[in-house]
Amino acid sequence: MKHYNFKSRSFNSGPHFLGLILIFCGLFVLLTPYLFKTEVPIETVFWLSGGSLFIGTCIVSYYQGTLINFADKRFKEYTSFLGYKFGEWHALPTLSGIKFTSKKQRITNTVNGVSPTLSGDIVFYYIVLLGHQEEPNLTFTFTNKKKAHRHQKWLEKGLGLGII
């Protein structure tokens, strides 16, 4: 593997979930004339579904991440929009190791009178690339332990580092 690409996005909550809903709605509106008998002009259906699909695609395609080039020893913290990654390449600092940690946090929804007020504990898993004197240089956050361990192995192999 020549590159490591960490994407900071979640499709099951937040704005990316809204983007998926808009894409689904756009597809449903596009199929409506074929599923139901309607009196709406076809141009209106195309404009409505096209707008929903476009906005949903823009929301889903916007995220942040980190790209590491193992061969050239450089990294880029980027913002991605519609497939293009905006960001500057920087030289990868001298790294001494990788640290794997976890932290349990209590998550609560704010009472707003509309959505249910749910609360619960969630565990965040962190992969930290350590520099000299064990100072953190880059941190990657995950909510799935297996995925975090898989990414840790990729980073160990690509950077030639050990676990601290």
ZABADO-635764 format. One record per residue: residue in three letters; y, x, z of N, C-alpha, C in turn. Coordinates in pm, whole numbers, plus 50000, padded with zeros to 5 digits. Layout:
BEGIN
{site ALA,{Y,X,Z},{Y,X,Z},{Y,X,Z}}
...
END
This chain:
BEGIN
{site MET,{49882,50085,50000},{50000,50000,50000},{50124,50089,50000}}
{site LYS,{50213,50065,49908},{50332,50147,49891},{50452,50093,49968}}
{site HIS,{50458,49960,49986},{50570,49896,50054},{50520,49808,50167}}
{site TYR,{50606,49788,50265},{50583,49690,50371},{50701,49593,50366}}
{site ASN,{50672,49463,50360},{50777,49363,50349},{50762,49263,50463}}
{site PHE,{50857,49265,50558},{50860,49172,50670},{50961,49063,50639}}
{site LYS,{50912,48937,50634},{50999,48823,50607},{51017,48744,50735}}
{site SER,{51142,48721,50772},{51173,48647,50894},{51205,48502,50858}}
{site ARG,{51098,48421,50843},{51117,48280,50812},{50997,48201,50863}}
{site SER,{51020,48072,50884},{50915,47983,50932},{50926,47851,50859}}
{site PHE,{50818,47811,50792},{50821,47688,50715},{50794,47564,50799}}
{site ASN,{50755,47581,50925},{50723,47462,51005},{50832,47427,51106}}
{site SER,{50950,47485,51094},{51062,47445,51179},{51192,47495,51117}}
{site GLY,{51300,47435,51159},{51432,47481,51118},{51469,47443,50976}}
{site PRO,{51561,47518,50917},{51612,47482,50784},{51507,47494,50673}}
{site HIS,{51411,47586,50688},{51309,47598,50584},{51221,47473,50576}}
{site PHE,{51199,47409,50691},{51125,47283,50692},{51205,47174,50620}}
{site LEU,{51336,47171,50643},{51422,47077,50571},{51415,47102,50420}}
{site GLY,{51412,47229,50379},{51400,47262,50237},{51271,47210,50177}}
{site LEU,{51161,47223,50252},{51033,47170,50203},{51038,47018,50191}}
{site ILE,{51103,46952,50286},{51117,46806,50279},{51198,46765,50156}}
{site LEU,{51307,46838,50127},{51388,46807,50009},{51310,46828,49880}}
{site ILE,{51229,46933,49875},{51146,46956,49756},{51045,46842,49739}}
{site PHE,{50982,46802,49848},{50887,46691,49842},{50956,46562,49797}}
{site CYS,{51075,46535,49851},{51150,46415,49811},{51189,46420,49664}}
{site GLY,{51230,46536,49617},{51267,46551,49476},{51149,46526,49384}}
{site LEU,{51031,46575,49422},{50911,46548,49341},{50873,46401,49345}}
{site PHE,{50887,46339,49462},{50856,46197,49474},{50950,46112,49387}}
{site VAL,{51079,46144,49391},{51176,46069,49310},{51147,46090,49161}}
{site LEU,{51107,46211,49124},{51075,46240,48985},{50954,46159,48937}}
{site LEU,{50857,46136,49026},{50737,46060,48990},{50753,45909,49006}}
{site THR,{50857,45865,49071},{50876,45722,49099},{50873,45634,48973}}
{site PRO,{50939,45669,48862},{50932,45581,48744},{50790,45566,48688}}
{site TYR,{50705,45665,48712},{50568,45657,48662},{50476,45581,48757}}
{site LEU,{50514,45573,48885},{50432,45506,48985},{50473,45360,49007}}
{site PHE,{50602,45331,48994},{50655,45197,49021},{50740,45151,48904}}
{site LYS,{50750,45020,48893},{50839,44965,48791},{50980,44962,48848}}
{site THR,{51075,45032,48783},{51212,45041,48833},{51310,45002,48724}}
{site GLU,{51429,44965,48767},{51539,44931,48675},{51644,45041,48672}}
{site VAL,{51615,45153,48739},{51710,45264,48748},{51702,45346,48618}}
{site PRO,{51818,45382,48561},{51815,45466,48440},{51746,45600,48468}}
{site ILE,{51675,45649,48369},{51598,45772,48384},{51689,45893,48411}}
{site GLU,{51813,45887,48359},{51908,45997,48385},{51940,46007,48534}}
{site THR,{51955,45892,48599},{51982,45891,48743},{51866,45951,48820}}
{site VAL,{51745,45918,48779},{51626,45975,48844},{51624,46126,48827}}
{site PHE,{51651,46175,48706},{51651,46319,48681},{51759,46391,48762}}
{site TRP,{51879,46334,48767},{51987,46397,48844},{51955,46401,48993}}
{site LEU,{51904,46291,49045},{51873,46284,49188},{51758,46378,49224}}
{site SER,{51652,46375,49146},{51539,46462,49177},{51575,46609,49152}}
{site GLY,{51649,46635,49045},{51690,46773,49016},{51779,46830,49125}}
{site GLY,{51873,46750,49175},{51960,46796,49283},{51883,46824,49410}}
{site SER,{51790,46735,49444},{51709,46754,49564},{51619,46876,49551}}
{site LEU,{51558,46894,49433},{51473,47011,49410},{51555,47141,49416}}
{site PHE,{51673,47140,49357},{51757,47260,49357},{51802,47297,49498}}
{site ILE,{51852,47199,49573},{51898,47228,49709},{51782,47273,49798}}
{site GLY,{51668,47206,49786},{51550,47244,49864},{51502,47384,49830}}
{site THR,{51501,47418,49702},{51460,47553,49660},{51557,47658,49711}}
{site CYS,{51686,47629,49708},{51786,47724,49761},{51764,47747,49910}}
{site ILE,{51739,47640,49986},{51719,47653,50131},{51592,47733,50160}}
{site VAL,{51483,47702,50091},{51355,47769,50115},{51362,47916,50075}}
{site SER,{51437,47948,49970},{51440,48086,49922},{51536,48176,50000}}
{site TYR,{51615,48120,50092},{51710,48200,50169},{51644,48243,50301}}
{site TYR,{51628,48373,50319},{51573,48428,50443},{51613,48574,50456}}
{site GLN,{51584,48631,50572},{51613,48771,50596},{51484,48847,50618}}
{site GLY,{51489,48976,50599},{51369,49055,50616},{51398,49204,50613}}
{site THR,{51291,49281,50621},{51299,49427,50617},{51194,49478,50521}}
{site LEU,{51234,49567,50433},{51145,49628,50335},{51137,49777,50365}}
{site ILE,{51014,49828,50379},{50994,49971,50405},{50918,50031,50287}}
{site ASN,{50972,50137,50230},{50907,50211,50123},{50841,50333,50188}}
{site PHE,{50707,50332,50195},{50634,50439,50262},{50643,50571,50187}}
{site ALA,{50640,50566,50053},{50640,50688,49973},{50772,50763,49984}}
{site ASP,{50884,50690,49978},{51016,50754,49981},{51075,50764,50120}}
{site LYS,{51004,50712,50223},{51051,50715,50363},{51191,50655,50377}}
{site ARG,{51205,50532,50331},{51332,50463,50344},{51306,50315,50372}}
{site PHE,{51411,50246,50420},{51399,50104,50453},{51525,50031,50412}}
{site LYS,{51508,49898,50397},{51621,49813,50360},{51610,49684,50440}}
{site GLU,{51714,49654,50520},{51725,49524,50584},{51801,49436,50486}}
{site TYR,{51739,49327,50444},{51793,49249,50334},{51806,49101,50368}}
{site THR,{51884,49035,50283},{51893,48890,50281},{51848,48848,50143}}
{site SER,{51749,48760,50137},{51694,48717,50009},{51746,48577,49975}}
{site PHE,{51786,48561,49849},{51830,48431,49799},{51781,48417,49656}}
{site LEU,{51701,48314,49631},{51642,48287,49500},{51569,48408,49443}}
{site GLY,{51500,48481,49529},{51417,48593,49486},{51487,48727,49480}}
{site TYR,{51619,48731,49489},{51692,48859,49484},{51722,48905,49626}}
{site LYS,{51692,49031,49655},{51712,49087,49788},{51841,49168,49793}}
{site PHE,{51937,49120,49873},{52065,49187,49890},{52057,49278,50012}}
{site GLY,{52086,49405,49996},{52085,49498,50107},{52088,49642,50057}}
{site GLU,{52115,49732,50147},{52128,49874,50115},{52005,49951,50165}}
{site TRP,{51960,50047,50086},{51851,50134,50128},{51906,50242,50221}}
{site HIS,{51832,50271,50327},{51868,50375,50422},{51747,50465,50444}}
{site ALA,{51774,50590,50479},{51664,50682,50510},{51596,50637,50639}}
{site LEU,{51465,50641,50640},{51389,50603,50758},{51405,50713,50863}}
{site PRO,{51448,50679,50984},{51464,50782,51086},{51328,50841,51126}}
{site THR,{51331,50954,51190},{51208,51016,51237},{51147,50928,51345}}
{site LEU,{51024,50887,51324},{50957,50795,51416},{50850,50868,51496}}
{site SER,{50834,50827,51622},{50734,50891,51708},{50611,50804,51731}}
{site GLY,{50621,50675,51709},{50506,50589,51729},{50541,50442,51715}}
{site ILE,{50439,50360,51736},{50451,50215,51728},{50413,50156,51863}}
{site LYS,{50492,50059,51907},{50464,49991,52033},{50443,49843,52005}}
{site PHE,{50336,49788,52063},{50304,49646,52048},{50325,49579,52183}}
{site THR,{50417,49483,52189},{50444,49413,52316},{50446,49264,52291}}
{site SER,{50439,49189,52399},{50450,49044,52390},{50537,48994,52503}}
{site LYS,{50597,48877,52480},{50684,48817,52580},{50667,48666,52573}}
{site LYS,{50648,48605,52688},{50633,48459,52696},{50768,48399,52731}}
{site GLN,{50808,48297,52653},{50936,48231,52677},{50915,48081,52685}}
{site ARG,{50998,48018,52764},{50996,47872,52778},{51096,47815,52677}}
{site ILE,{51050,47725,52592},{51132,47665,52490},{51152,47517,52524}}
{site THR,{51277,47472,52519},{51306,47330,52543},{51402,47280,52436}}
{site ASN,{51384,47155,52399},{51478,47090,52307},{51591,47030,52388}}
{site THR,{51710,47033,52334},{51826,46974,52399},{51817,46821,52390}}
{site VAL,{51847,46756,52499},{51845,46610,52501},{51959,46560,52412}}
{site ASN,{51924,46480,52309},{52027,46427,52221},{52014,46277,52199}}
{site GLY,{51916,46214,52259},{51901,46070,52248},{51828,46024,52123}}
{site VAL,{51797,46116,52031},{51729,46078,51908},{51589,46135,51904}}
{site SER,{51580,46267,51909},{51448,46331,51902},{51390,46346,52042}}
{site PRO,{51257,46354,52052},{51197,46369,52184},{51232,46503,52247}}
{site THR,{51246,46504,52376},{51278,46626,52448},{51146,46692,52488}}
{site LEU,{51104,46788,52408},{50978,46858,52432},{51008,46995,52490}}
{site SER,{50917,47043,52570},{50931,47178,52622},{50793,47240,52629}}
{site GLY,{50790,47371,52626},{50662,47441,52633},{50684,47590,52630}}
{site ASP,{50577,47662,52653},{50581,47808,52651},{50534,47857,52515}}
{site ILE,{50601,47959,52464},{50563,48021,52338},{50560,48172,52360}}
{site VAL,{50465,48238,52298},{50450,48382,52312},{50501,48448,52184}}
{site PHE,{50593,48541,52199},{50643,48620,52088},{50577,48758,52095}}
{site TYR,{50532,48806,51980},{50470,48939,51971},{50565,49029,51894}}
{site TYR,{50590,49145,51950},{50686,49239,51892},{50615,49368,51851}}
{site ILE,{50646,49414,51730},{50606,49546,51685},{50734,49628,51679}}
{site VAL,{50738,49734,51756},{50859,49816,51766},{50828,49955,51713}}
{site LEU,{50907,50000,51616},{50896,50137,51567},{50988,50223,51652}}
{site LEU,{50929,50321,51720},{51003,50402,51815},{51044,50535,51754}}
{site GLY,{51166,50577,51786},{51217,50705,51742},{51200,50808,51852}}
{site HIS,{51284,50912,51848},{51281,51015,51952},{51314,50955,52087}}
{site GLN,{51252,51006,52190},{51271,50961,52328},{51241,50811,52342}}
{site GLU,{51150,50763,52258},{51101,50626,52260},{51213,50521,52254}}
{site GLU,{51315,50547,52175},{51420,50448,52152},{51378,50358,52036}}
{site PRO,{51396,50226,52049},{51354,50136,51941},{51445,50149,51819}}
{site ASN,{51383,50165,51701},{51459,50173,51577},{51451,50043,51497}}
{site LEU,{51330,49995,51474},{51310,49869,51402},{51216,49782,51483}}
{site THR,{51245,49653,51487},{51162,49557,51561},{51125,49441,51471}}
{site PHE,{50997,49403,51475},{50946,49291,51396},{50887,49189,51494}}
{site THR,{50925,49062,51479},{50885,48956,51571},{50788,48860,51503}}
{site PHE,{50680,48827,51575},{50579,48735,51525},{50546,48632,51632}}
{site THR,{50492,48518,51590},{50443,48418,51685},{50290,48406,51678}}
{site ASN,{50228,48472,51583},{50083,48470,51567},{50028,48609,51599}}
{site LYS,{49938,48617,51697},{49888,48746,51742},{49806,48817,51634}}
{site LYS,{49721,48744,51563},{49639,48806,51458},{49727,48862,51347}}
{site LYS,{49828,48787,51308},{49919,48834,51203},{49995,48958,51251}}
{site ALA,{50036,48959,51377},{50107,49075,51431},{50018,49198,51431}}
{site HIS,{49891,49184,51470},{49799,49299,51468},{49773,49347,51326}}
{site ARG,{49763,49254,51230},{49742,49293,51091},{49860,49374,51039}}
{site HIS,{49982,49330,51071},{50102,49402,51028},{50112,49537,51099}}
{site GLN,{50071,49542,51224},{50073,49668,51299},{49981,49771,51231}}
{site LYS,{49863,49729,51189},{49769,49819,51120},{49829,49869,50989}}
{site TRP,{49896,49780,50914},{49959,49822,50789},{50066,49928,50815}}
{site LEU,{50147,49907,50919},{50251,50004,50951},{50192,50136,50999}}
{site GLU,{50088,50131,51081},{50023,50254,51127},{49972,50335,51009}}
{site LYS,{49904,50268,50918},{49846,50337,50802},{49955,50390,50709}}
{site GLY,{50056,50308,50679},{50160,50348,50585},{50251,50457,50638}}
{site LEU,{50282,50453,50768},{50374,50551,50826},{50302,50669,50890}}
{site GLY,{50171,50656,50908},{50093,50764,50971},{50127,50781,51116}}
{site LEU,{50149,50671,51188},{50188,50675,51329},{50076,50621,51417}}
{site GLY,{50082,50655,51544},{49988,50603,51640},{50056,50505,51735}}
{site ILE,{49972,50434,51811},{50023,50336,51908},{50065,50407,52036}}
{site ILE,{50179,50367,52088},{50226,50421,52216},{50210,50313,52322}}
END
